[in-house]
Amino acid sequence: MNEPGRALISVFDKTGVVGLAAGLVELGWELIASGGTARAIAAAGLPVVDVADYTGSPVMLGHRVVTLHPRIHGGILADRDDPAHQADLEANGIDPIDLVVANLYPFEASPGIETIDIGGPTMVRAAAKNHAHVGVVVDPDDYEAVLGELRSDGRLSATTRLQLAGKAFAHTAAYEAAIAGWFDGSEPDEPGLPAVIRLELERAETLRYGENPHQQGARYHARGTSGFFDRVTQHGGPAPSYLNLMDAEAAWRLAHDLGDRPAAVIVKHANPCGAAVAGDLTTAYGRAFDCDPRSAFGGVVATNAVVDEATANAMAAAAQADVVIAPGYAEGVIERLAARRANTRLLEAPTERRGAASWELRTLGGLAGEFVVQTPRRLEADPANWRVVTVRAPTDAERADAVFAWRVCAHTSSNAIVLARDSTAWGIGAGQQNRVQAGEIAAAKAAGRAAGGACASDGFYPFADGIYAAADAGAAVIVQPGGSVNDAEVTAAADERDIAMLFTGERQFRH
């Protein structure tokens, strides 16, 4: 490839292709292109030979057969160092092709038989296989670098060709996986989780470190997709760490599960230490912070409303947060918060709801090659259908507190107890090995502020002791899944203390 060569261009995504073609022509390269690509290049006044003219064979079968021809694939696959290959080329009047530029029909955007590309992947794989002699480009973002290297060196280096080949095989592998996944799901044998999961991830950003500074960390998203954090804008502060993203996502999810009224959430180590809903964001944030001021230091704050000046002043006066994530910031607020602490990461997140995942995947304790998969955790039980099991039914205010407490509890590590009143989670007991101790922690944090409110438990109460603990903490209503063999005993204990109790029929364990 020291001398000007021959390039075959066939792209569905024509971003930058005319500029690439112009650069190649300027370097003296001959261009061959298919159909729409040839028309786009010709329309720019650049010399190009249509594939049909180059091969002498017309486009066939409604464009199913365009580039599948010996003159194309012989030119791509020939080993320049093999005399027998060179003799075959000469005997058949085939010229070598030195560069293949191709990207594929967007199958995932419009899955179906007619969007399964045959010629494109075949060309890409052929060029990648013969990367010792042929360059292959599948990403428009690589056009400029390829042209730059050709201009400076007259050829693509072996290292560049190898890197491009690896990228090409990854491109076709992801494409084939998408097609296989479509076939897997087009006629499912039975409901439930898929028999085979094909997942290809690409690194979206390198993080400062993992859970601990001695661990490396990075954020990945599924190839060809845009993740939630790809649409998040960071205003100031250092690059996020693994824990920053985990806590920011957890806080954001809870803040947006609390309804449409202004909500503020503070998360520390993946668990809420404060959460509140109010008529205005400043009040909501103040209550969320007051739930547990000590734990709020260095935590993540999430809101479901734009951070206004009053809320920013409250945040600036409170304990310093590592991250604030909100749908927006009023004028001057970013500067105000940044002046308080330069290391606070101010994230502006998209307000649109994310699409629900079909399943969740986790490694089994870091074991190589083993995963557990489940359908997503959702708050599916409608509060209107919760069952009153006690003599006394909750008042409207108590029921509202129960709904709020249940939502917060569902975002808290098990065993979890939440004590709430006036849409504020005054006491959160998270991640305990027994439910009574989780309740004791919640009661200690609430310090009487949740009296007359609700107690939520993510799992059923197996014994009456948990009910008595909730009563001692001042709970007027308890919300829990129910389902224990001792439900009758537990319900009798609630009646004994004149507590209303609701069964959701839905457990919300979280690990």
GIJO-V173246 format. One record per backbone hydrogen bond with DSSP energy under -0.5 kcal/mol. CO is the residue of the C=O (numbers start at 0). NH is the residue of the N-H. If there is no record, write none. Layout:
CO;NH
CO;NH
This chain:
4;29
5;97
5;98
6;8
6;31
7;100
8;33
9;102
11;13
13;16
13;17
15;19
16;20
17;21
18;22
19;23
20;24
21;25
22;26
23;28
24;27
29;6
30;48
31;8
32;50
33;36
33;37
34;38
35;39
36;40
37;41
38;42
39;43
40;43
40;45
41;44
47;49
48;32
49;53
50;54
51;55
59;63
59;64
60;63
63;65
64;59
66;68
68;71
68;72
69;73
71;75
72;76
73;77
74;96
77;79
78;81
80;82
81;85
82;86
83;87
84;88
85;89
86;90
87;91
88;93
89;92
97;134
98;7
99;101
99;136
100;9
102;11
104;106
105;108
105;109
111;114
112;115
114;116
117;121
118;122
119;123
120;124
121;125
122;126
123;127
124;128
125;129
127;130
129;132
129;133
134;99
136;101
137;139
138;141
139;142
141;145
142;146
143;147
144;148
145;149
146;150
147;151
148;152
148;153
148;154
149;153
156;160
157;161
158;162
159;163
160;164
161;165
162;166
163;167
164;168
165;169
166;170
167;171
168;172
169;173
170;174
171;175
172;176
173;177
174;178
175;179
176;180
177;181
178;182
179;183
180;184
181;185
182;186
184;187
195;197
196;198
199;222
201;220
204;218
208;241
209;242
211;209
211;214
214;209
216;206
218;203
218;204
220;201
221;224
224;226
226;229
226;230
227;230
228;231
232;234
232;347
233;235
234;345
239;207
240;244
241;245
242;246
243;247
244;248
245;249
246;250
247;251
248;252
249;253
250;254
251;255
252;256
253;256
253;257
254;257
261;277
262;303
263;275
264;301
265;272
265;273
266;299
267;270
270;267
273;265
274;424
275;263
279;283
280;284
281;285
282;286
283;287
284;288
285;289
286;290
287;291
288;291
291;295
292;296
293;296
295;298
298;321
298;322
299;266
300;324
301;264
305;307
306;329
307;311
308;312
309;313
310;314
311;315
312;316
313;317
314;317
319;297
321;344
322;300
323;346
324;302
325;348
327;306
329;332
329;333
331;335
332;336
333;337
334;338
335;339
336;340
340;343
343;345
344;323
344;346
345;234
346;325
346;348
347;232
359;373
361;371
362;364
363;366
366;369
369;363
371;361
373;359
377;379
381;384
382;385
385;387
386;388
386;502
394;398
395;399
396;400
397;401
398;402
399;403
400;404
401;405
402;406
403;407
404;408
405;409
407;410
408;411
412;430
414;431
415;457
416;428
417;419
417;455
418;425
418;426
419;453
420;423
422;276
423;420
423;425
426;418
427;429
428;416
433;437
434;438
435;439
436;440
437;441
438;442
439;443
440;444
441;445
442;446
445;448
447;450
449;452
452;475
452;476
453;419
454;478
455;417
457;507
459;461
462;465
463;466
463;467
464;468
465;469
466;470
467;471
468;472
469;474
470;473
473;451
475;499
476;454
477;501
478;456
479;503
480;504
483;486
485;489
486;490
487;491
488;492
489;493
490;494
491;495
492;496
493;498
494;497
499;477
500;388
500;389
501;479
501;503
502;386
509;413
